[in-house]
Each structure stands twice: as structure tokens, then as C-alpha cells.
Amino acid sequence: KIIIMEFLDGPIAKNVPLDKMKNCVEHLQSFFFDSLYRYNILHGDFHLGNIIVMNDGDKIGIIDFGIVYFLTHELSNSLFDIMFLSLKSNHIKNFYSILKITIRLICFDERQHKIIFETLRQDKEFESVVRSNNFSANAIVKTINKIMSLENIEIKQTVYNLLLSSMSGLQTIEYTNDNKPLTILTRVYMDKSIQIE
């Protein structure tokens, strides 16, 4: 099986100055969020090396579809919950809610969920991530990796890969958008989606 694409004329995004990338941010957000929430599809390797900035305007092209995930409704809804919680005003309370969703998604043994949650709450490094008030994909990646570093925890490897892929994609969008946090990016996308509906 092969994937055939049209020729995309332009440089890859990592070779484009960041100020020129700003013209493409809305397209990047639309591609990423629409894929996740409208079509339940995740590009598993969404980063600046797989984005083409087209020479004929502010359009983008996405390449390297070798890793594409078709998401279950549960996983897609859980990712939506994570994004939606980022919009809420009580940062710390909602970060802990996101932590609970993440633990539920990637840990096999339900009996370990509470233990993992309490272990992370007592971790000083994790606590500084929670209190940073800069709700970002990077903070969620740190959280996921912290869970992975705990001993004697059986992880759903595929779901772990999906979560890291989705957050990596969001990190790319944050970077191209002046490192605006997830809260702002999600709000902009959701406002736009409401207008479209």
C-alpha cells in the first residue's frame, strides 16, 4: 500500500522564519483540531518537518502520513475533555481533572489510579508544573512522562503513543503561535467552530 500526494511546492516549516509561519497558524490549528474532533483521526508525526509552507500563498501542506491513528470515540472525547478543561478558569483544579483523565486513559489497572494520582500530587517537580499557570501542551507531556517514570505501573503503550502524538502536534501549534498556551489556542478554535456551525 502506498500514499500518493500532489506535489507540494514550498519549503518545510522548520526552514521558514517564525514570523512567516504566523500566516499559517490558523490553517495548522484547523487541520489539527478538525482531524481530532470532526474526523477522529490523528497525524502521528505532526511537527515542523512534516509541514510544507506553500509558495503560492499562506496555505500549508501536510506530509508523511505513515503514522495515522484512527481514534475511538472514547479517546477522541477524552482528548476533547482535556482541551475543554484548559479553558476553565480554575487552573489547578482543572489540571488535576486532566491528570485523572490521563491516568484513566493510559493505565491498565484501575486500582493503581488513585495511587498514581496521589504520588504525582506529592511530587515537587510536578507541583511546579501545575502551579505555573501557563496551561500548555508541554505541561501535559511532562505529566504523561512523569506517569511513565513511575515504577510497577502497567501502561497502555498505544494510548500513551497517541497522547504523546497529540500533545506533540499541539506543541508545534503553540510554537508557531508565539508559544501561546493551549488555553488560547483551544478558545480560538472553538470560537471559530461555533461560528461555522
C-alpha positions in Angstrom: 0.0 0.0 0.0 1.3 3.5 -0.8 0.1 7.1 -0.4 0.2 9.3 -3.5 0.0 13.0 -3.0 0.1 16.0 -5.2 3.4 17.9 -5.5 3.6 20.4 -2.7 5.7 23.4 -3.8 7.4 25.1 -0.9 9.9 24.7 2.0 9.3 22.6 5.1 8.2 24.7 8.0 11.3 24.2 10.1 13.2 26.1 7.4 10.8 29.0 7.3 11.3 32.0 9.6 8.8 32.0 12.5 7.4 35.4 11.6 6.3 34.0 8.2 4.8 30.9 9.9 2.4 33.1 11.7 0.4 33.5 8.5 -0.2 29.7 8.6 -1.2 29.3 12.2 -5.0 29.2 11.6 -4.5 26.5 8.9 -2.4 24.5 11.3 -5.0 24.8 14.1 -7.9 23.9 11.8 -6.0 20.8 10.4 -5.1 19.5 13.8 -8.3 20.2 15.7 -10.7 19.2 12.8 -8.8 15.9 12.3 -9.2 15.1 16.0 -12.7 16.2 16.7 -14.6 16.1 13.4 -12.9 13.0 11.9 -11.4 11.2 14.8 -8.0 11.0 13.0 -4.6 11.9 14.4 -1.5 12.5 12.3 1.0 10.6 14.4 4.0 12.7 13.5 2.8 16.3 13.2 5.8 18.6 13.6 7.6 21.3 11.6 9.5 18.8 9.5 6.2 17.4 8.1 4.5 20.7 7.3 5.1 22.4 3.9 4.6 26.1 3.6 3.3 26.6 0.1 4.9 29.1 -2.2 1.6 30.2 -3.6 0.2 32.0 -0.5 -0.5 31.2 3.1 -1.5 27.6 2.5 0.1 24.6 4.1 0.6 21.0 3.0 1.0 18.1 5.4 3.2 15.2 4.6 4.4 11.9 6.0 1.1 10.1 6.7 3.0 6.9 7.6 1.7 7.0 11.1 -2.0 7.8 11.2 -4.2 6.8 14.1 -8.0 6.3 13.8 -9.3 7.2 17.2 -12.1 5.6 19.2 -14.9 7.9 20.2 -13.8 7.5 23.8 -10.3 8.6 23.1 -11.4 11.5 20.9 -13.8 12.6 23.6 -11.2 12.3 26.3 -8.8 14.5 24.2 -11.6 17.0 23.8 -12.2 17.0 27.6 -8.5 17.7 28.1 -8.7 20.7 25.7 -12.1 21.9 27.1 -10.8 21.8 30.7 -7.9 24.0 29.7 -10.5 26.8 29.0 -11.8 26.8 32.6 -10.7 29.5 35.0 -9.7 27.3 37.9 -6.3 26.2 36.6 -5.1 23.9 39.4 -8.4 22.1 39.9 -8.8 21.5 36.1 -5.2 20.4 35.8 -5.9 17.7 38.3 -9.0 16.7 36.4 -6.9 16.4 33.3 -4.4 14.3 35.3 -7.3 11.9 36.2 -8.4 11.6 32.6 -4.8 10.9 31.5 -4.3 8.3 34.2 -7.6 6.6 33.3 -6.6 6.5 29.6 -3.1 5.1 29.9 -3.1 2.9 33.0 -4.5 -0.7 32.8 -5.1 -1.3 36.5 -7.9 0.9 37.9 -6.7 0.1 41.4 -3.5 2.0 40.7 -5.2 5.2 39.5 -5.6 6.7 43.0 -2.0 5.7 43.9 -0.6 7.4 40.8 -2.7 10.5 41.3 -1.6 10.9 45.0 2.1 10.1 44.1 2.1 12.9 41.5 0.4 15.4 43.8 3.2 14.9 46.3 5.9 15.3 43.7 7.6 18.8 44.0 8.6 19.0 40.3 5.1 18.1 39.2 3.6 20.6 41.6 5.7 23.4 40.0 4.2 22.3 36.6 0.7 22.5 38.0 1.3 25.9 39.6 2.9 27.5 36.5 -0.5 28.9 35.3 0.8 28.5 31.7 -1.5 25.8 30.6 0.5 24.2 27.7 0.8 21.0 25.8 4.3 20.9 27.2 2.9 20.7 30.8 0.7 17.7 29.7 3.7 16.0 28.0 5.7 16.4 31.3 2.7 14.9 33.2 2.5 11.9 30.8 6.2 11.3 31.1 6.1 11.5 34.9 3.4 8.8 34.9 5.6 6.7 32.6 8.6 7.1 35.0 6.7 5.6 38.0 7.7 2.0 38.9 5.4 -1.0 38.7 2.8 0.7 36.5 1.4 -1.2 33.5 0.8 1.3 30.7 -1.3 1.0 27.6 1.5 1.7 25.1 -0.7 2.5 22.1 -2.7 5.1 24.1 0.5 6.5 25.5 1.8 7.0 21.9 -1.5 8.6 20.9 -1.4 11.1 23.8 2.2 12.0 23.1 1.5 12.4 19.4 -1.5 14.7 20.0 0.4 16.8 22.5 3.4 17.0 20.2 1.1 18.3 17.5 -0.2 20.9 19.9 3.4 21.9 20.9 4.0 22.6 17.2 1.0 24.8 17.0 2.0 26.6 20.3 5.5 27.2 18.9 4.2 28.7 15.7 1.8 30.9 17.6 4.3 32.8 19.8 4.1 30.0 22.4 0.5 31.0 23.3 -0.7 28.4 25.7 -3.2 25.7 25.0 -6.0 27.7 26.6 -5.8 30.4 24.0 -5.4 28.1 21.0 -8.4 26.0 22.1 -10.6 29.0 22.7 -9.7 30.5 19.3 -10.5 27.2 17.6 -13.7 26.6 19.5 -15.0 30.1 18.8 -14.3 29.6 15.1 -16.1 26.2 15.1 -19.1 27.7 16.8 -19.3 30.4 14.1 -19.0 27.7 11.4 -21.8 25.6 12.9 
